[in-house]
Amino acid sequence: MINHKLVLPGHLNHYGFLFGGNLLRWADEFAWIATTLDYPDCNFVTIGMDKVRFLKGVTEGTILEFVVDKMKEGNTTVRYMVKIFRLHSEIDSDLVFSTEVTFIRIDEDGNKQLLG
């Protein structure tokens, strides 16, 4: 799944760079959307973000591209790789952030539930 986000002034720290917490939030949000589309009628919550890598700074006006791919499915969990690129043009981009996000399927009471 691919999504895009425009970096606005409210997303920046006092040095003029994107707050890392915003990247974490957006990575989690877009991974959750991918999970929900892959497993309709199931409820998921995030249980982990691993291998978090901030590689380059991001400034105001940058268009970010979020690429979300399913990596692994377990009995109750599913893991997605999220890569975030800074777009320069349709053919030119560079990786600024990556992480692995793990979700667990839950029932209405918050108890883990099998995926199948």
C-alpha positions as CSV (number, residue, x, y, z in Angstrom):
1,M,0.0,0.0,0.0
2,I,1.3,3.5,-0.8
3,N,0.2,6.8,0.8
4,H,1.5,10.3,0.8
5,K,1.7,13.1,3.4
6,L,2.7,16.8,3.1
7,V,4.9,18.1,5.9
8,L,3.4,21.3,7.3
9,P,4.8,23.9,9.8
10,G,2.9,22.3,12.7
11,H,4.8,19.1,12.2
12,L,8.2,20.7,12.8
13,N,10.4,21.1,15.8
14,H,12.1,24.4,16.8
15,Y,15.0,23.7,14.5
16,G,12.7,23.4,11.4
17,F,12.8,19.7,11.1
18,L,10.0,17.1,11.3
19,F,9.4,15.8,14.8
20,G,10.3,12.0,14.9
21,G,7.1,11.3,16.8
22,N,5.1,12.4,13.8
23,L,6.9,9.9,11.6
24,L,6.2,7.2,14.2
25,R,2.5,8.2,14.4
26,W,2.1,8.2,10.6
27,A,3.9,4.9,10.2
28,D,1.6,3.3,12.8
29,E,-1.5,4.9,11.2
30,F,-0.7,3.8,7.6
31,A,0.4,0.3,8.7
32,W,-2.9,0.0,10.7
33,I,-4.9,1.0,7.6
34,A,-3.0,-1.6,5.5
35,T,-3.8,-4.3,8.2
36,T,-7.4,-3.3,8.3
37,L,-7.7,-3.5,4.5
38,D,-5.9,-6.9,4.4
39,Y,-8.1,-8.3,7.3
40,P,-11.6,-6.8,7.0
41,D,-14.0,-7.2,9.9
42,C,-11.0,-7.8,12.3
43,N,-9.9,-5.5,15.1
44,F,-6.2,-4.9,15.6
45,V,-4.0,-2.9,18.0
46,T,-0.3,-2.1,17.7
47,I,2.0,-4.1,20.0
48,G,5.4,-3.1,18.7
49,M,7.6,-1.0,16.5
50,D,11.0,-2.6,15.8
51,K,14.1,-1.6,13.9
52,V,13.1,2.1,13.9
53,R,15.6,4.0,11.7
54,F,15.6,7.8,11.3
55,L,18.0,8.3,8.3
56,K,17.6,11.9,7.1
57,G,16.0,15.1,8.2
58,V,12.7,16.3,6.7
59,T,11.7,19.9,6.3
60,E,8.5,21.9,5.6
61,G,6.9,21.4,2.3
62,T,8.4,17.9,1.8
63,I,6.1,15.3,0.3
64,L,6.5,11.9,2.0
65,E,5.7,8.6,0.4
66,F,4.7,5.8,2.7
67,V,5.2,2.2,1.4
68,V,3.7,-0.5,3.6
69,D,4.2,-4.2,2.9
70,K,3.1,-7.2,4.9
71,M,6.2,-9.2,6.1
72,K,4.9,-12.0,8.3
73,E,1.7,-13.5,9.6
74,G,1.5,-15.5,12.8
75,N,-1.4,-17.1,14.7
76,T,-2.6,-13.9,16.3
77,T,-0.2,-11.2,15.0
78,V,0.8,-9.7,11.7
79,R,3.9,-7.6,10.9
80,Y,4.3,-4.9,8.3
81,M,7.4,-3.1,7.0
82,V,7.0,0.7,6.6
83,K,9.4,2.7,4.5
84,I,9.1,6.4,4.2
85,F,10.7,8.2,1.3
86,R,11.3,11.9,0.7
87,L,10.0,12.6,-2.9
88,H,12.0,15.0,-5.1
89,S,10.1,14.0,-8.3
90,E,8.2,11.0,-9.8
91,I,11.5,9.2,-10.4
92,D,13.7,10.6,-7.6
93,S,13.3,9.9,-3.9
94,D,15.4,8.9,-0.9
95,L,14.6,6.8,2.2
96,V,14.3,8.9,5.3
97,F,12.7,6.4,7.8
98,S,11.8,2.7,8.2
99,T,10.3,0.5,10.9
100,E,8.5,-2.8,11.4
101,V,5.1,-2.6,13.0
102,T,3.4,-5.5,14.7
103,F,-0.3,-5.8,15.3
104,I,-2.3,-8.3,17.3
105,R,-5.9,-9.2,16.5
106,I,-8.3,-8.7,19.4
107,D,-11.9,-9.4,20.2
108,E,-14.5,-6.9,21.5
109,D,-13.2,-7.4,25.1
110,G,-9.5,-6.7,24.1
111,N,-8.5,-10.4,24.3
112,K,-6.2,-11.8,21.6
113,Q,-7.9,-13.7,18.8
114,L,-6.7,-16.1,16.1
115,L,-6.2,-14.6,12.6
116,G,-7.8,-17.6,10.8
